[in-house]
Amino acid sequence: MGPGVWFRRRTRVPSTVVVVVLSIATFASAASAQAAVSPGNPVTTDRWDPSAGEAGSGIPALPVVYPSAPGGRTLTTSAALPIRFSDLKASDGWAKEGIRFVAATNDWMRDFAANADGTYPFRPHAIETRKYLARSVVRAFAPDEAPDPSIVFPDLDASSALYRYAAVAVRHGWIARKPDGSFAPDDPVTMIMLHRALVLALGLQPAAVALNHLHTRSGTTFRLPAGFGTTLLGMRLDLRYNAPTGSEAMDVGPRDLMPRTQVAYSLWRATTQPSWSVDDLLTQYANVELPNLGPRRLRIVQWGVRYVGYPYVWGGEWGLSSPEPAALGGQPRSGFDCSGFAWWLLRADDSSSWKVAPPRPYTGWSLPQRTSGDMAAMRYSLDSSSTPGGVTIMWVGDGWYRQHFTFGREILPTP
């Protein structure tokens, strides 16, 4: 950014590198830190990469560590012969390692009977249902737990083979009943539901509760989307596959329906987390609190939190469910990169320009003058990073962010 007060959103040209230092999208805290869209048509990639995505801001992705499950259980194959799947193609390569882990090495997602030739169907592109999600999560995290007989469902009899999994999942809060008390076993699973089940199964409920009560130091609260805390924590755990540049149409957002490939990938990530990751997140969000904010900044934060869980898209700058106009870039689905999300946040408070129907012209906007003391101590940042693969409220109180962003910038007025 130059010395003036104008900033122009960069075009989507891969050879252009833009670094944006935007303090208005980064939250400060005066208190000392204490130790808590409709799915698009699938676009495939032939090479699997557990940390796929563009190199952007953020700490390195969490390493994949296996084969131990939560509680120290050793994950071993339940089949005497190697399990082979009949319907996985090269285009499913990004998910194959996870599928093998959750449906071959373990039987958690081995949901369908074997074919006559001994192979198994996985149905990778089928939308996952609540009954199979319940079974896979209970098999992974509570395989020996008996159901509470007092838990009953009007649409799932206790004699059903699926009842135990539904009852255990509901008892722990991993999957919620419907308002009428039913389980709705055949209803589809969204990313919100998937992250909730896995995040709570990992023991992160205290952090999720704290995030669901996001507030400023003076007690001002925000209207948060459904599943806010668990969706955010699922992003921090890298549960969502971050599609590489050129394949963003296969990315998923919070309300998208989950294909079984994505469920397998998420379950694999959840059960192979490093031993320290859960404790780190519990510490980082235990006392999450934003500083006192003025009316304009409150509006910007309120606008921004609704996009938590949206995917990281290189050059992404669009958050509406309707397609982005071709004149603005025409990205395949909603999502943001770091500077694109900063642009989107500030434009939310740029009153008159939003009234212009797209494609609307854009010539930059004026940033108000900053004053010393605006940033006292960095702890949280509302941003979109390639590290968690999208929009989160990232902890920046220590570690990589603290080491690399220990300075402030003051925006000076144009002479």
C-alpha positions, 0 to 999 in steps of 0.5 A: 500500500502506498503512502496515500489513502487509496487502495485498489483491489488487485486483479486476478493475475497469478503473476501479481503478488500483493501484500495487504497489511490491514489493521482494521480487519485485525482485532486487538485486545488490551487484556494480556493473553491467557492460556480456548452456498449451493454446491457447484459441479465437481472439478477434479484433480488427479493429485492428492495433497493434504495441504492443497491450496495456495501459499498464503498468509498463515502458519504451516498446515498441521501435519498428518500424524497416524495411526493413533486414535483419540484416547490412545487406541491403536487403529488396526484393520478389521479385515483379514484381506485388503479392502479394495473399492470398486468405484474410486476413480483418478478424480477422487485421488485427493480423498483416497488416502482418507477413504482407505483410512476410514473404510479399509484400515478401519470400518467406520465408513464401510457402509455398503455390502461387498460386491460379488468379486469381493470389492466394496462400493464406497459411493464417493459422490453420494451425499452423506446422510445423518444415519451414516455420519452417526455410525462412522463418528460413533465407530471412531470415537465411542465404539463400545458405548451402549445407548441410553434407552431413555433416548427415543426417536419417533422415526428410528425404532430401538430395534434398528441396527442404526439406533445405537449410533443415533442414540450415542451421537445425540447423547453426546451432542455430536448430532442434534435431534430435529425440532420434533424430536426425530432423528431424520436418518436419511436427511443430508449432512452439511458442513456445519453438521459434519464439523459439529460432530467431529469438533465435539467428538474431539472434546472442543466443546468449551472452545465452541461455547466461548466462540458462540458467545463472541463479545467485546470487552464491554459486553457487546455481542454479535449475531452469529450464524448457526454452528459458528463455533464448531464450524470455525474450529473445524476450519482450524483443524483443517477438516475441510479439503482446500481445493487447489487453484483452478479447482475451486468449484469443488470447495464446500462451504458451511451450508453445502451438502457433503459428498462422502469423499469430503466426509471421509477426508474430514473424519480422517483428519479428525482422527489423525490430529497431532496430540497437541492440537486440541489443547492448543485450540482450547487454550487459544479460545478459552477467553476469546474477547474482542476490544471495544469497537466503535459503531463502524467497526462493529458493523464491519465485524458483524458483516464479517463473522457471517462468512466464517467457514467460507473457503480460501479461494486465490484471488477470491473476493465474493461472498454472495450465493449468486455468481460473481459477475464476469466483469468482477472476475467471475470466480466459480464459487463464493470464497476469499483470499486474504486481501479479497476478504479485507476488500469485502469487509471494508466494502460492506461499510461503503454505503452508497457503492453497494446500491449500484447493481453489479457489475459495478465500477470500482475505483478504490475507497478512502481509509480513515486516518489511524491514530497511535494506540489503535492496536495495543496487543494482537490476539485475534484476526478475522481473515481468510488464510490458506492455512485453515483453508478459509475464513476464521477468527485466527489466534495471533497471540503467539507463534508464527503470526506473532513472530512475523507481524509485530509491527503497526502501520499508520495510514496517513492522509493524502496531502 
